[in-house]
């Protein structure tokens, strides 16, 4: 579902018949971007956010949620789920109840990183919260869950969630918004390199702003800028291991002479192999945005991106 469709669902969620929903999408699909927009635009009810990263059990979740609800309190110990709802001082249930004249919304992010596979216990905990009138949004990347763990999760997902929504937020409108003035250089070949990962789009935009003074100072033409963007995206996606190809399946590899040339520009051993990986990926991706001899450019972009050193880039542009 696209951003507008999901935002509409989230805005209507507090008054809907659903109590617990799941937003599922792969890494970088825009789930955080969507949630931030939802949270900023929701002023009718309180929203409590908890990441399940490093949470080992429901007591850990309960403690984190308690801290989120009671930000004015100093909590130094675990708040177990067994805390009585009738204990007016420390009861999470009671606090949620008295803080809201209408529903509250709890966002439980990073479900795939939850450290327990006891989904029966997890289900019971979420049910106990929803009984109090609380609405719950879980957020996950289910493709990240291993096969055995996924089987265990699938046994309970129908019992836990009223609805499961797939996040597919990558669109031309989003790219126009995020890439701003640089969007004019992007065609389908360049957009493909993002692999639908909005985080890579954001990182690319930041890097292009670093490169923009060079575009302006040296009066680089549009075609050359598009080619530089091509290798910039490859640099970023490879560096963050988010690439549209698998390295063992590459058909083309650098020759001995190409490798020797690339290594001559970079002193650090680890950086040499990272730059080589970028070059070899570029050989295997079909695109009309490529230089006949991009080796020095790849080394230059790598150095300015990783080390902030522009000597090679200036040399490349001036030659």
Buried (B, 14 or more C-beta within 10 A) or exposed (E): BBBEEBBEBBBEBBEBEBBBBBBBBBBBBBBBBBBEBBBEEBEEBBBBBBBBEEBEBBBBBBBBBBBBBBEEEEEEEEBEBEBEBEEEEBBBBBBBBEEBEEBBBBBBBBBBBBEBBBBEBBBBBBBBBBEBBBBBBBBBBBEBBEEEBBEBBEEBBEEBBBBBBEBBBBBEEBBEEBBEEBBEBBEEBBBBBBBBBBBBBBBBBEBBEEBEEBBEEEEBEEEBBBBBBBBBBBBBBBBEEBBBBEEEEBEEEBEEEBBEBBBEBBEEEEBBEBBBBBBBBBBBBEBEBBBEEBBBBBBBBBBBBBEEEBEBBBEBBEE
